[in-house]
Amino acid sequence: MSSRDNNDPEQLGMNVSGLRRSATGFALDREDLSDNPIVQFEDWFRYACETVPMDPNALSIATVDDQNRPSSRTVLLKYFDDRGFVFFTNYESDKAVHIDANPNVALLFFWSDAARQVKIRGRAERISAKETLKYFMSRPRGSQIGAWVSAQSSVISSRSLLEIKFQEMKQKFSKKEIPLPSFWGGYRVVPEEIEFWQGRRNRLHDRFQYTKQDDGSWAIARLAP
């Protein structure tokens, strides 16, 4: 229990301005970069897998609703290639509803231990059912059942309802392969801009932005920190 008096508004909040560290990351110069941002991302992602203690594939995705109110949440990147970055979700979740109405999204990878960020802006599109099924079948059975159980983003009265439904579905599928739910699948974010941010001393960070051109090539520009 906190000793703070919750009825005293003067005690609410914290001053965290003293929490700081000087990033001491590697220098990032134009000649260090690949002309292809996906190749560059793969290089940084491999490094993150070696240096980030947990979930280097965690990313924040920002969407907007039909009133242009932004919303962000963390999901897990499952794979990427020249076509874009893929994650999976319930197609009836808030994020999916937002995406289906407005496919413009922003992604952010933040690797604190490496003093690096990657910012991505692009358009999200549903992947094929065949591609989704291939990934779904690779999931642990518990995760497969979980996809059936949760009506993601809907209001529920208690956790016990989820646990009861999980046991019901576990029993239902106990002797057979778990089918792919029609309301669950993947999105691919096709990038239009990708920024690589390298933390440096004195807040003089190195930032390079790739912008997709009409001919399919990428223009690269250094940005002020």
TORDOFI-642826 format. One record per residue (C-alpha): residue number from 1; residue in one letter; x, y, z. Coordinates in pm, 1 decimal, always signed. Layout:
BEGIN
NUM  A  X  Y  Z
...
// end
This chain:
BEGIN
1  M  +0.0  +0.0  +0.0
2  S  +118.5  +350.7  -78.6
3  S  +151.1  +593.4  +211.0
4  R  +37.3  +879.3  -12.1
5  D  -293.3  +1042.4  +74.4
6  N  -496.0  +991.3  -244.1
7  N  -728.2  +1273.8  -143.2
8  D  -446.2  +1528.6  -151.0
9  P  -407.9  +1657.0  -510.2
10  E  -78.0  +1827.2  -422.1
11  Q  +79.6  +1483.9  -374.5
12  L  -20.3  +1350.7  -714.3
13  G  +241.2  +1306.3  -986.0
14  M  +618.7  +1277.3  -996.4
15  N  +900.7  +1491.8  -1126.8
16  V  +1109.3  +1256.3  -1341.2
17  S  +1320.6  +1519.2  -1514.6
18  G  +1630.3  +1386.8  -1340.6
19  L  +1600.8  +1047.0  -1507.7
20  R  +1846.3  +1071.5  -1791.2
21  R  +2142.4  +901.7  -1946.1
22  S  +2371.9  +1004.5  -2224.5
23  A  +2340.1  +763.9  -2514.4
24  T  +2679.2  +629.8  -2618.5
25  G  +2588.8  +443.6  -2932.0
26  F  +2801.8  +392.0  -3239.5
27  A  +2842.6  +670.4  -3493.2
28  L  +2613.8  +632.2  -3794.4
29  D  +2730.9  +782.3  -4123.5
30  R  +2581.9  +772.7  -4470.3
31  E  +2851.7  +539.4  -4597.5
32  D  +2755.0  +290.6  -4325.3
33  L  +2404.9  +251.2  -4466.5
34  S  +2274.7  +7.9  -4723.7
35  D  +2084.9  +159.9  -5015.0
36  N  +1802.3  -81.5  -4926.0
37  P  +1634.1  -2.8  -4590.3
38  I  +1516.5  -363.0  -4548.5
39  V  +1878.6  -480.1  -4566.7
40  Q  +1968.7  -209.4  -4315.3
41  F  +1681.8  -311.3  -4089.5
42  E  +1789.2  -674.5  -4099.2
43  D  +2139.4  -573.2  -3990.4
44  W  +2004.4  -370.7  -3699.2
45  F  +1748.8  -636.0  -3607.4
46  R  +2015.0  -906.2  -3587.0
47  Y  +2216.6  -678.5  -3359.2
48  A  +1908.7  -615.1  -3143.4
49  C  +1855.4  -990.3  -3107.5
50  E  +2207.2  -1012.1  -2964.0
51  T  +2183.5  -711.8  -2730.0
52  V  +1820.2  -670.8  -2622.6
53  P  +1741.0  -906.8  -2332.3
54  M  +1374.6  -961.0  -2412.7
55  D  +1138.2  -925.8  -2710.7
56  P  +1357.6  -749.2  -2967.2
57  N  +1066.7  -799.5  -3208.9
58  A  +829.2  -588.6  -2996.8
59  L  +702.2  -282.0  -3179.6
60  S  +450.0  -7.3  -3120.8
61  I  +187.4  +45.2  -3388.4
62  A  -12.5  +369.0  -3408.0
63  T  -350.2  +394.1  -3580.8
64  V  -632.2  +648.8  -3589.4
65  D  -1003.0  +588.7  -3541.0
66  D  -1295.5  +734.4  -3735.5
67  Q  -1271.0  +1053.5  -3527.3
68  N  -898.2  +1088.5  -3605.1
69  R  -803.8  +1004.3  -3246.9
70  P  -466.3  +828.2  -3234.3
71  S  -413.5  +499.4  -3055.2
72  S  -97.3  +296.8  -3002.8
73  R  -18.8  -46.7  -2866.3
74  T  +262.0  -301.8  -2868.2
75  V  +253.6  -605.6  -3095.6
76  L  +516.5  -857.8  -3203.5
77  L  +678.5  -859.2  -3544.9
78  K  +659.8  -1210.9  -3685.3
79  Y  +855.3  -1172.2  -4008.4
80  F  +965.1  -916.9  -4263.9
81  D  +1097.4  -908.2  -4617.6
82  D  +1110.8  -672.5  -4915.6
83  R  +730.4  -654.6  -4911.5
84  G  +704.7  -522.5  -4556.8
85  F  +657.5  -603.4  -4187.5
86  V  +401.4  -861.6  -4070.2
87  F  +211.6  -892.9  -3742.1
88  F  -103.7  -1083.5  -3644.1
89  T  -420.2  -983.1  -3460.9
90  N  -793.5  -1035.3  -3424.1
91  Y  -965.8  -876.9  -3725.3
92  E  -1240.0  -746.5  -3493.8
93  S  -997.0  -567.2  -3258.8
94  D  -977.6  -189.9  -3236.2
95  K  -650.8  -179.1  -3429.7
96  A  -798.0  -387.1  -3712.8
97  V  -1111.1  -172.6  -3731.1
98  H  -892.6  +138.1  -3747.9
99  I  -668.4  -11.1  -4016.6
100  D  -956.3  -127.1  -4233.2
101  A  -1096.1  +227.7  -4230.5
102  N  -759.3  +404.3  -4261.0
103  P  -460.1  +185.2  -4355.5
104  N  -201.4  +455.9  -4283.4
105  V  -3.5  +344.1  -3977.2
106  A  +321.5  +413.8  -3795.1
107  L  +551.5  +155.8  -3637.5
108  L  +825.3  +208.5  -3381.4
109  F  +1097.3  -28.0  -3266.5
110  F  +1283.8  +98.7  -2958.8
111  W  +1594.2  -91.6  -2855.0
112  S  +1708.4  +91.2  -2541.7
113  D  +2014.0  -123.7  -2473.6
114  A  +2143.6  -53.9  -2824.3
115  A  +2043.0  +316.2  -2811.9
116  R  +1853.3  +265.5  -3136.2
117  Q  +1508.8  +327.8  -3279.4
118  V  +1352.2  +245.9  -3614.0
119  K  +1048.3  +447.0  -3720.1
120  I  +833.5  +324.2  -4007.2
121  R  +540.3  +485.8  -4182.7
122  G  +338.2  +297.0  -4438.5
123  R  +11.5  +131.7  -4532.2
124  A  -120.4  -184.5  -4368.1
125  E  -291.7  -452.6  -4575.9
126  R  -430.2  -793.2  -4487.8
127  I  -215.9  -1087.1  -4590.4
128  S  -368.9  -1389.9  -4761.5
129  A  -553.4  -1661.0  -4568.1
130  K  -293.7  -1908.0  -4694.7
131  E  -10.9  -1702.0  -4548.0
132  T  -201.0  -1658.4  -4221.1
133  L  -273.3  -2031.3  -4196.3
134  K  +94.5  -2115.3  -4241.4
135  Y  +184.3  -1899.2  -3942.9
136  F  -117.5  -2008.3  -3734.8
137  M  -19.6  -2373.3  -3765.0
138  S  +327.3  -2292.0  -3629.4
139  R  +185.7  -2148.4  -3304.7
140  P  +167.8  -2348.4  -2980.7
141  R  -175.6  -2506.5  -2927.2
142  G  -238.8  -2277.2  -2630.4
143  S  -189.0  -1972.0  -2849.2
144  Q  -410.2  -2121.4  -3119.4
145  I  -688.8  -2175.3  -2865.7
146  G  -633.2  -1824.7  -2729.1
147  A  -709.6  -1680.5  -3073.8
148  W  -1053.2  -1846.6  -3055.1
149  V  -1123.0  -1740.9  -2698.0
150  S  -1064.0  -1366.1  -2691.8
151  A  -1296.7  -1120.0  -2862.9
152  Q  -1012.1  -872.3  -2857.6
153  S  -1086.5  -515.2  -2741.0
154  S  -1443.3  -600.8  -2629.2
155  V  -1555.6  -533.7  -2271.7
156  I  -1567.9  -840.2  -2043.6
157  S  -1694.2  -868.5  -1686.0
158  S  -1416.6  -1088.5  -1547.2
159  R  -1108.7  -1291.9  -1631.7
160  S  -1285.3  -1608.4  -1521.5
161  L  -1501.1  -1590.8  -1833.7
162  L  -1187.4  -1614.5  -2047.2
163  E  -1055.5  -1906.5  -1845.9
164  I  -1385.5  -2093.8  -1868.5
165  K  -1406.8  -2039.9  -2241.9
166  F  -1043.9  -2146.6  -2282.8
167  Q  -1118.9  -2477.3  -2110.9
168  E  -1429.6  -2523.6  -2323.3
169  M  -1236.5  -2468.2  -2645.7
170  K  -950.3  -2684.7  -2524.5
171  Q  -1195.8  -2968.0  -2471.8
172  K  -1367.6  -2904.1  -2805.6
173  F  -1041.6  -2932.4  -2998.8
174  S  -878.6  -3194.3  -2775.9
175  K  -875.9  -3467.0  -3038.0
176  K  -835.8  -3269.4  -3357.9
177  E  -637.5  -3000.6  -3530.7
178  I  -733.3  -2649.2  -3428.1
179  P  -879.4  -2462.9  -3726.6
180  L  -787.7  -2107.7  -3822.2
181  P  -1049.9  -1860.6  -3694.2
182  S  -1207.0  -1659.1  -3975.4
183  F  -1171.9  -1344.1  -3761.8
184  W  -796.4  -1375.1  -3701.5
185  G  -506.8  -1304.1  -3933.6
186  G  -209.6  -1100.0  -4037.4
187  Y  -134.3  -751.7  -4164.3
188  R  +164.1  -646.1  -4367.7
189  V  +282.9  -288.3  -4329.5
190  V  +423.2  -179.2  -4664.9
191  P  +678.2  +91.2  -4580.1
192  E  +687.7  +433.9  -4740.3
193  E  +935.5  +590.2  -4496.4
194  I  +1186.9  +422.3  -4265.6
195  E  +1403.5  +616.8  -4023.2
196  F  +1707.9  +478.9  -3841.4
197  W  +1787.5  +663.7  -3518.1
198  Q  +2119.2  +609.9  -3342.1
199  G  +2160.7  +762.9  -2997.1
200  R  +2475.2  +974.0  -2945.4
201  R  +2627.3  +1185.2  -2670.3
202  N  +2485.0  +1528.8  -2582.3
203  R  +2158.7  +1448.7  -2762.5
204  L  +2332.6  +1492.7  -3099.4
205  H  +2181.7  +1176.0  -3237.2
206  D  +2234.6  +1039.0  -3587.1
207  R  +1913.7  +1007.0  -3789.2
208  F  +1872.0  +888.5  -4147.1
209  Q  +1538.8  +868.3  -4326.9
210  Y  +1465.7  +650.4  -4629.9
211  T  +1175.7  +769.7  -4847.2
212  K  +1025.5  +547.3  -5118.7
213  Q  +1039.7  +701.2  -5466.9
214  D  +797.5  +650.9  -5755.4
215  D  +1046.7  +428.1  -5937.2
216  G  +1079.7  +198.4  -5635.5
217  S  +1418.1  +329.0  -5522.8
218  W  +1484.7  +491.7  -5186.7
219  A  +1607.7  +845.9  -5122.5
220  I  +1819.9  +882.4  -4808.0
221  A  +1847.6  +1203.8  -4606.3
222  R  +2018.7  +1288.5  -4277.0
223  L  +1783.1  +1454.1  -4027.1
224  A  +1873.2  +1691.4  -3746.5
225  P  +1836.8  +1531.4  -3402.5
// end
